[in-house]
Amino acid sequence: MKESLGLEGKAAIVTGGGAAGDGIGNGRAAAIMLARAGARVLVVDRFLDLAENTVGMIEAEGGEAVAHQADLGHEDECQGMVAAAMERFGRLDVLDNNVGISSKGSVVEEGREAWEQVMRVNVESVFLASKYAVPAMIESGDGGAIVNIASTAAIRPRGMTAYSTSKGAMMSLTRAMAVDHGADGIRVNCILPGAIHTPRLFHRGMTDEARERRRKASLLGIEGEGWDVGRTVLYLCSEWARYVTGQCLVVDGGMNLTTRPRGSGVEERRGGALA
Ligand SMILES: NC(=O)c1ccc[n+]([C@@H]2O[C@H](COP(=O)([O-])OP(=O)(O)OC[C@H]3O[C@@H](n4cnc5c(N)ncnc54)[C@H](O)[C@@H]3O)[C@@H](O)[C@H]2O)c1
């Protein structure tokens, strides 16, 4: 006997659902997994061609998806994205808030503009997308599921201060939204991915050595893939998670339980004083 995930005929939005080439990012994997479970998916990206690549992959498997271009750092584009899903599918059941951009330095090094941009894209986009998605879910009549893609950087920062802070805010936003919208039948959860090998990393020129270091950093000694995040999104959006809300689930092969590797810079800056 087959068990249903309860997503047949449902409608989903995946933000940042594109990825370079035929590589698998966290959003692309989630879009494909949701479509495989029978959901119709609006794949949203700043770059239409990247969203279209994802749609092509879904259609090649017989799934239904539509590409939508939006820069989610702007309120009107968040609103337009939800309107596009309602217009195309006539309902909205799932929102995967996957868009995220990175940052580099400490509070001393980071410029104010860069800080504001990270907060706008990583936190405000979740606020704005949800602001318009929640009423659409309520109107659709079957509750809904929202998943926010944070990062283990929220609980184990690695020197990307604006990024880490934005991802921590997403955890709090997740809990607040879960409290506010539980009575509407809307579940809100958060995923904290660890070192996931996605196209953005290999396009930024990650070396083989760095990739190997990331692989070894997990307790399991395996490399995280977009599929690991995509499958977790699918679970959290499915009927199987009907009693799960307000949770922040770490998907990192146990990396957050390990100690900081030596040579990461801290002991040198403190004159080797750290054990
Ligand atoms: N890759 C990792 O190791 C890792 C680890 C932890 C968390 N994450 C999080 O997972 C999410 C996805 O990361 P990824 O590495 O899979 O993909 P990614 O960085 O390549 O981003 C996916 C897509 O988002 C789009 N995008 C960026 N800014 C946008 C905007 N303002 N509006 C619309 N689209 C926009 C990009 O064009 C891209 O196609 C991010 O939130 C990231 O912070 C990634």
The ligand as an SDF file (V2000), in Angstrom:
LIG
                    3D

 44 48  0  0  0  0  0  0  0  0999 V2000
   25.0160   26.1000    0.2540 N   0  0  0  0  0  0  0  0  0  0  0  0
   25.2360   26.0270    1.5510 C   0  0  0  0  0  0  0  0  0  0  0  0
   26.2500   25.4830    2.0210 O   0  0  0  0  0  0  0  0  0  0  0  0
   24.2010   26.5870    2.4920 C   0  0  0  0  0  0  0  0  0  0  0  0
   24.3830   26.3520    3.8650 C   0  0  0  0  0  0  0  0  0  0  0  0
   23.4600   26.8760    4.7450 C   0  0  0  0  0  0  0  0  0  0  0  0
   22.3590   27.5870    4.2780 C   0  0  0  0  0  0  0  0  0  0  0  0
   22.2160   27.8000    2.9460 N   0  0  0  0  0  0  0  0  0  0  0  0
   21.0650   28.5920    2.5120 C   0  0  0  0  0  0  0  0  0  0  0  0
   20.3320   27.8890    1.5350 O   0  0  0  0  0  0  0  0  0  0  0  0
   19.6910   28.8230    0.6650 C   0  0  0  0  0  0  0  0  0  0  0  0
   19.9900   28.4790   -0.7810 C   0  0  0  0  0  0  0  0  0  0  0  0
   21.3810   28.4820   -0.9810 O   0  0  0  0  0  0  0  0  0  0  0  0
   22.0540   27.7510   -2.2430 P   0  0  0  0  0  0  0  0  0  0  0  0
   23.5040   27.6610   -1.9200 O   0  0  0  0  0  0  0  0  0  0  0  0
   21.3000   26.5400   -2.5730 O   0  0  0  0  0  0  0  0  0  0  0  0
   21.7310   28.6920   -3.4670 O   0  0  0  0  0  0  0  0  0  0  0  0
   22.1650   30.0820   -4.1040 P   0  0  0  0  0  0  0  0  0  0  0  0
   22.9770   30.9210   -3.2090 O   0  0  0  0  0  0  0  0  0  0  0  0
   22.7300   29.7560   -5.4280 O   0  0  0  0  0  0  0  0  0  0  0  0
   20.7730   30.8060   -4.2750 O   0  0  0  0  0  0  0  0  0  0  0  0
   19.7100   30.1840   -4.9640 C   0  0  0  0  0  0  0  0  0  0  0  0
   19.0780   31.1860   -5.9020 C   0  0  0  0  0  0  0  0  0  0  0  0
   18.6210   32.3560   -5.2070 O   0  0  0  0  0  0  0  0  0  0  0  0
   18.5910   33.4000   -6.1420 C   0  0  0  0  0  0  0  0  0  0  0  0
   18.5070   34.7070   -5.4840 N   0  0  0  0  0  0  0  0  0  0  0  0
   19.4640   35.3460   -4.7710 C   0  0  0  0  0  0  0  0  0  0  0  0
   19.0150   36.5360   -4.3350 N   0  0  0  0  0  0  0  0  0  0  0  0
   17.7390   36.6560   -4.7760 C   0  0  0  0  0  0  0  0  0  0  0  0
   16.7490   37.6640   -4.6590 C   0  0  0  0  0  0  0  0  0  0  0  0
   17.0000   38.8190   -4.0110 N   0  0  0  0  0  0  0  0  0  0  0  0
   15.5310   37.4490   -5.2160 N   0  0  0  0  0  0  0  0  0  0  0  0
   15.2690   36.3000   -5.8820 C   0  0  0  0  0  0  0  0  0  0  0  0
   16.1850   35.3130   -6.0390 N   0  0  0  0  0  0  0  0  0  0  0  0
   17.3980   35.4840   -5.5070 C   0  0  0  0  0  0  0  0  0  0  0  0
   19.8640   33.1990   -6.9390 C   0  0  0  0  0  0  0  0  0  0  0  0
   19.7570   33.7950   -8.2410 O   0  0  0  0  0  0  0  0  0  0  0  0
   20.0000   31.6860   -7.0180 C   0  0  0  0  0  0  0  0  0  0  0  0
   19.5540   31.1370   -8.2370 O   0  0  0  0  0  0  0  0  0  0  0  0
   20.1820   30.2120    1.0810 C   0  0  0  0  0  0  0  0  0  0  0  0
   19.2420   30.8160    1.9320 O   0  0  0  0  0  0  0  0  0  0  0  0
   21.4560   29.9110    1.8490 C   0  0  0  0  0  0  0  0  0  0  0  0
   21.7700   30.8960    2.7930 O   0  0  0  0  0  0  0  0  0  0  0  0
   23.1140   27.3280    2.0340 C   0  0  0  0  0  0  0  0  0  0  0  0
  1  2  1  0
  2  3  2  0
  2  4  1  0
  4  5  1  0
  4 44  2  0
  5  6  2  0
  6  7  1  0
  7  8  2  0
  8  9  1  0
  8 44  1  0
  9 10  1  0
  9 42  1  0
 10 11  1  0
 11 12  1  0
 11 40  1  0
 12 13  1  0
 13 14  1  0
 14 15  2  0
 14 16  1  0
 14 17  1  0
 17 18  1  0
 18 19  2  0
 18 20  1  0
 18 21  1  0
 21 22  1  0
 22 23  1  0
 23 24  1  0
 23 38  1  0
 24 25  1  0
 25 26  1  0
 25 36  1  0
 26 27  1  0
 26 35  1  0
 27 28  2  0
 28 29  1  0
 29 30  1  0
 29 35  2  0
 30 31  1  0
 30 32  2  0
 32 33  1  0
 33 34  2  0
 34 35  1  0
 36 37  1  0
 36 38  1  0
 38 39  1  0
 40 41  1  0
 40 42  1  0
 42 43  1  0
M  CHG  2   8   1  16  -1
M  END
$$$$
